[in-house]
Amino acid sequence: MNGKNISAKARQHIGRVKELDCSVCDAPGPSDAHHIEQGSHFTVVALCKDCHQGSSNGRQKEPT
């Protein structure tokens, strides 16, 4: 995520999402803010490190 092009309102929204528990496994926050649609800073969900990038639940590292 390029922090230079994010509005203050979007940055605040992402910050609030990061405070949430994981949307997949309910692990307590802070969480990562996963962009559902790249570049759309208001379509993010809270994911713990494992669900976002981890070995058991993470989808970011799976081959496409």
PLY file of the C-alpha trace (Angstrom):
ply
format ascii 1.0
element vertex 64
property float x
property float y
property float z
element edge 63
property int vertex1
property int vertex2
end_header
0.00 0.00 0.00
1.43 3.34 -0.99
0.96 5.60 2.04
1.58 8.77 0.03
-1.69 8.62 -1.93
-4.07 7.85 0.92
-6.44 10.55 2.13
-6.63 11.34 5.83
-10.15 9.87 5.94
-9.00 6.61 4.32
-5.97 6.41 6.62
-8.26 6.84 9.64
-10.62 4.12 8.35
-7.75 1.66 7.82
-6.46 2.45 11.30
-9.84 1.57 12.81
-10.01 -1.68 10.84
-6.55 -2.66 12.15
-7.88 -2.36 15.71
-10.50 -5.07 15.08
-10.27 -8.79 15.78
-9.58 -11.07 12.80
-12.62 -11.46 10.55
-11.77 -15.12 9.83
-10.60 -16.71 13.08
-11.52 -14.07 15.69
-7.92 -13.73 16.91
-7.68 -10.56 18.98
-6.41 -7.42 17.27
-4.44 -5.59 16.22
-4.88 -7.01 12.76
-3.67 -6.37 9.22
-6.01 -4.45 6.94
-6.41 -6.66 3.87
-7.51 -4.83 0.75
-10.27 -6.78 -0.99
-9.79 -4.62 -4.07
-6.27 -3.21 -4.48
-6.25 0.56 -4.31
-9.71 0.81 -2.73
-8.89 1.80 0.83
-12.49 1.53 2.04
-12.85 -2.14 1.06
-10.57 -3.66 3.70
-11.13 -6.43 6.22
-9.28 -7.18 9.44
-7.09 -10.30 9.25
-4.57 -11.59 11.79
-1.03 -12.24 10.52
-1.71 -15.97 10.10
-4.95 -15.53 8.15
-3.39 -12.78 6.04
0.02 -14.26 5.28
0.53 -17.32 7.46
1.27 -20.92 6.68
-2.05 -22.47 7.70
-4.72 -19.90 6.79
-2.88 -17.28 4.74
-3.97 -16.77 1.17
-1.47 -14.10 0.13
1.36 -16.61 -0.36
-0.61 -19.25 -2.28
0.27 -19.58 -5.96
-2.38 -18.38 -8.37
0 1
1 2
2 3
3 4
4 5
5 6
6 7
7 8
8 9
9 10
10 11
11 12
12 13
13 14
14 15
15 16
16 17
17 18
18 19
19 20
20 21
21 22
22 23
23 24
24 25
25 26
26 27
27 28
28 29
29 30
30 31
31 32
32 33
33 34
34 35
35 36
36 37
37 38
38 39
39 40
40 41
41 42
42 43
43 44
44 45
45 46
46 47
47 48
48 49
49 50
50 51
51 52
52 53
53 54
54 55
55 56
56 57
57 58
58 59
59 60
60 61
61 62
62 63
